[in-house]
Amino acid sequence: MPKPFDLVVHGATGFTGRLVIEYLLKQYPAGSGLRWAMGGRSADKLVAVRDELGAPAGTPLVVTDSASPASLQALVAQTHLVLTTVGPYQLYGNELLAACANAGVDYVDLCGEPAWMRQMIDAHEVAAQRSGARIVFSCGFDSIPFDLGVWLLQTEMKARHGAPASRVRGRVRKMKGTFSGGTAASLKATMAAAQKDPRVLELLRDPFSLTPGFHGPRQPSGNRPMLEADLGQWAAPFVMAAINTRNVHRSNALLQHAYGTDFVYDEMLLTGPGDKGQAIANAVAADKSLGGEGGPQPGEGPSREERESGFYDLLFIGDDSQGHQLRVAVKGDRDPGYGSTSKMITEAAACLLLDATDTPGGIWTPAAAMGAPLMRRLAQHAGLSFAVEPA
């Protein structure tokens, strides 16, 4: 029997879920060819959010509860893909991911929890490969712009110089906006899990924690300020590096080590030149507020004006053993944690359904699963730009 939906948004009544629905209403309205529904635990709240957002009265609503196996079975029976914004995923994602992997239903999330992701790879990758389910983690600011930035740089390096860059630096040049409450909650949950289980801590420390069976060369830690001489700026630790670097290494492994088995990658935040740049870098390194009690809470977020005035500008610098260097810029036109993330995960879902139809079942990264088609979608619809810059 045909399924009624291509896509169900699980968590549609949450802050980020609402932004996804707003984007779907604008980009993929009824009749666009993408059949989607709003999913959440409360039917009454789904109706209220539907009406608040001005969605048509006929917008389909699906009651979904991560804690109810029967609810999850009903969900995967109705849709080809589940887009979930309900984190921390280590607290609320186990049963949903397992249901999708077993049923052959595609899945995209916003996960930035590498230890949980490795646990899910170990537990469910074989099932996903057998069923045909494409499970794609980290389809927001962590880690799409970074994953695709490195993918584009390596594609261009091989086209221009015949070999990939063995060393790539990801550098955040500019960024305006806030990290999401979900990111903060995920960090807290991860730290709590690490205190209970030493194996979680081991995974968090391992840059190759998402590449089972492969360990590459020693990687830069990026955990202390340093002067980038060729850029004339100081660089500080970047809070998202712990997840992005691991996803980039997993992309390399999934792409049959297209970046090389000797690939070295790190990410840092550029803070400017001179004494002022050094002072800012030291302040960033000392700031632990994201995981603190005063940080953003799940369900909270910036105003529309704040989201729309946000942006980010990322630089990727690749060097090969022959002295060639290539630089790639990735830019986004909204704040990273909400405005841009909600567009990216929606386009990742659409790309998986409409473009990347040949990608087989398994647990993927955005770049390895979708590559060029996703980059084109993001540039055409989601306010991102990808460009090679003069070295």
SVG drawing of the C-alpha trace seen along z (x, -y; Angstrom):
<svg xmlns="http://www.w3.org/2000/svg" viewBox="-9 -45 65 52">
<polyline fill="none" stroke="black" stroke-width="0.4" points="0.0,0.0 1.5,-3.4 2.5,-5.6 0.6,-8.9 3.7,-11.0 7.2,-11.5 8.3,-13.4 7.1,-13.7 8.6,-16.4 9.0,-14.8 9.1,-17.6 7.1,-20.1 5.9,-22.0 9.4,-22.7 11.3,-25.9 13.4,-24.5 10.6,-22.2 8.4,-25.3 11.1,-26.9 11.3,-23.8 7.5,-23.9 7.7,-27.6 10.3,-26.8 8.3,-23.9 5.2,-26.1 7.3,-28.6 9.5,-26.3 7.4,-23.1 3.7,-24.1 0.9,-21.7 1.1,-20.7 4.9,-21.1 5.4,-17.4 6.7,-16.9 4.0,-15.4 4.8,-16.3 3.1,-16.2 3.6,-17.8 4.4,-15.3 4.4,-15.8 3.3,-14.2 0.2,-16.4 -2.6,-16.6 -3.9,-19.8 -0.5,-21.4 -0.1,-20.4 -3.4,-22.1 -2.3,-25.2 1.1,-25.4 -0.4,-24.8 -2.9,-27.7 -0.2,-30.0 2.0,-29.5 -0.8,-30.1 -0.6,-26.6 -3.6,-25.4 -6.3,-23.7 -5.8,-20.6 -2.1,-20.3 -1.7,-16.6 -0.9,-16.1 0.6,-12.9 0.8,-12.2 4.3,-10.8 5.8,-9.8 9.4,-8.6 8.5,-6.7 5.7,-4.7 6.8,-1.7 3.3,-1.5 3.4,-5.2 6.8,-4.8 5.6,-1.8 2.6,-3.8 4.9,-6.7 7.3,-4.6 4.4,-2.9 3.1,-6.3 6.3,-8.0 9.4,-7.5 11.5,-9.8 11.5,-11.2 13.0,-14.6 13.6,-14.8 14.5,-17.9 13.8,-16.2 17.1,-16.1 19.2,-15.4 19.1,-12.4 20.8,-10.2 17.8,-10.8 15.0,-10.8 16.4,-9.2 17.2,-5.6 13.8,-4.0 13.0,-6.3 16.3,-5.6 16.0,-1.9 12.4,-1.9 13.6,-3.7 16.6,-1.5 14.5,1.7 11.7,0.4 13.7,-1.0 12.6,-4.5 15.1,-7.4 16.1,-9.6 17.7,-13.0 18.5,-14.8 20.5,-17.7 22.7,-15.5 26.0,-16.8 26.5,-13.9 29.4,-11.8 29.4,-9.2 25.8,-8.4 26.3,-8.5 29.0,-5.8 26.7,-3.7 24.0,-3.9 26.4,-3.0 27.5,0.1 23.9,1.0 22.0,0.2 24.2,-0.2 23.8,3.4 20.0,3.2 19.9,-0.1 22.1,1.5 19.7,4.4 16.5,2.5 17.7,-0.4 17.2,-3.1 19.5,-6.1 20.3,-7.5 22.0,-10.9 23.2,-12.6 24.2,-16.2 22.1,-18.0 22.4,-21.4 25.2,-23.9 26.9,-20.9 28.0,-19.6 26.7,-20.4 28.7,-23.6 32.0,-22.1 31.4,-18.6 30.5,-20.1 33.3,-22.7 35.9,-20.0 34.2,-17.9 34.3,-20.8 37.9,-21.7 39.0,-18.1 37.0,-17.7 38.6,-20.8 42.1,-19.9 41.9,-16.5 40.5,-18.2 43.2,-20.8 46.3,-19.0 45.5,-15.3 45.5,-14.5 43.6,-15.6 45.0,-17.9 46.6,-16.0 46.1,-18.9 43.0,-21.0 42.2,-23.8 38.6,-24.8 38.4,-28.4 35.4,-30.4 36.1,-33.9 32.9,-35.5 29.8,-34.5 26.8,-36.3 24.1,-34.3 23.5,-31.9 24.0,-28.3 20.7,-26.5 19.3,-25.4 19.3,-21.9 23.1,-22.1 23.6,-23.2 21.3,-20.4 23.1,-17.8 26.4,-18.9 25.1,-18.6 23.7,-15.1 27.0,-14.0 29.0,-15.2 26.6,-13.4 26.9,-10.2 30.7,-10.5 30.7,-10.7 28.8,-7.5 30.6,-5.5 34.3,-5.7 33.7,-4.3 31.8,-7.5 34.8,-9.6 37.1,-7.5 34.8,-8.1 34.7,-11.8 38.5,-12.0 39.0,-10.0 39.0,-12.0 38.2,-8.8 35.4,-7.7 33.0,-7.6 35.2,-5.5 35.1,-2.0 38.1,0.0 40.2,-2.9 42.5,-5.3 44.4,-7.9 47.4,-10.0 47.6,-12.2 45.3,-15.2 45.7,-18.7 43.8,-19.3 42.7,-22.9 42.1,-23.3 44.4,-26.3 44.9,-29.7 47.5,-30.0 48.7,-32.5 48.0,-31.6 51.0,-33.2 49.8,-32.9 46.4,-34.5 47.9,-37.1 45.3,-36.3 44.9,-34.5 42.8,-31.4 40.8,-30.1 39.1,-26.8 35.8,-26.3 33.1,-24.7 31.6,-22.7 34.9,-21.2 34.5,-18.1 31.6,-17.0 32.4,-18.5 35.9,-17.0 34.6,-13.5 31.9,-13.8 34.5,-15.0 36.7,-11.9 33.6,-9.7 32.9,-11.2 36.4,-10.4 36.0,-6.8 32.6,-6.4 34.0,-7.9 36.7,-5.1 39.3,-7.6 39.0,-10.0 40.8,-12.6 43.6,-10.1 44.5,-7.8 47.0,-10.4 44.3,-13.2 44.7,-15.8 41.9,-18.2 41.1,-20.7 38.7,-23.6 39.3,-26.9 37.7,-30.3 39.6,-33.3 39.7,-36.2 41.8,-38.9 45.3,-40.2 47.7,-41.5 47.2,-41.9 43.5,-42.4 43.1,-39.2 45.2,-37.3 43.1,-38.6 39.8,-37.6 41.3,-34.1 42.2,-33.7 38.7,-34.8 37.1,-32.4 39.3,-29.5 38.3,-30.3 34.5,-30.5 32.6,-27.4 29.1,-29.0 27.6,-26.9 27.2,-23.9 26.4,-26.1 23.2,-26.7 22.7,-30.2 22.9,-29.1 20.0,-28.8 17.3,-26.2 15.6,-23.8 12.5,-25.4 14.0,-28.8 15.6,-30.8 16.3,-34.2 13.7,-36.5 13.0,-36.5 15.0,-39.8 18.0,-38.2 17.8,-35.1 17.6,-37.0 20.4,-39.4 22.7,-36.5 25.3,-35.0 28.5,-32.9 31.6,-32.9 33.8,-29.8 37.2,-29.4 38.8,-26.0 42.5,-26.0 44.0,-22.8 47.6,-22.0 49.1,-19.0 52.6,-17.5 53.6,-19.2 53.1,-22.7 49.7,-23.4 47.2,-25.3 43.5,-25.9 41.0,-27.9 37.2,-27.4 34.6,-29.7 31.2,-28.6 28.8,-31.3 25.3,-31.3 22.7,-34.1 21.0,-33.4 22.1,-32.8 23.8,-29.4 21.9,-27.7 18.3,-28.3 17.7,-30.2 20.2,-28.5 20.0,-25.1 16.2,-24.8 16.7,-25.4 19.6,-23.0 17.9,-20.0 14.8,-20.6 16.8,-20.7 18.8,-17.6 15.6,-15.7 14.3,-16.9 17.7,-16.0 17.6,-12.5 14.1,-11.9 14.3,-13.6 17.9,-13.7 20.1,-11.1 17.9,-8.2 20.8,-5.9 22.4,-6.3 22.1,-2.9 21.0,-2.1 23.4,-2.8 24.4,-5.4 25.8,-8.4 27.2,-11.9 25.6,-14.7 28.6,-15.0 29.0,-11.2 25.3,-10.7 24.4,-13.7 27.5,-15.7 27.0,-17.9 23.2,-17.6 22.9,-18.9 25.4,-21.7 23.3,-22.8 20.0,-22.7 21.5,-24.8 22.9,-27.4 19.6,-27.6 17.2,-27.6 18.8,-27.9 21.0,-31.0 24.4,-29.2 27.2,-29.9 30.2,-27.8 33.2,-29.3 36.9,-28.8 38.8,-31.8 42.2,-33.1 45.0,-31.7"/>
</svg>
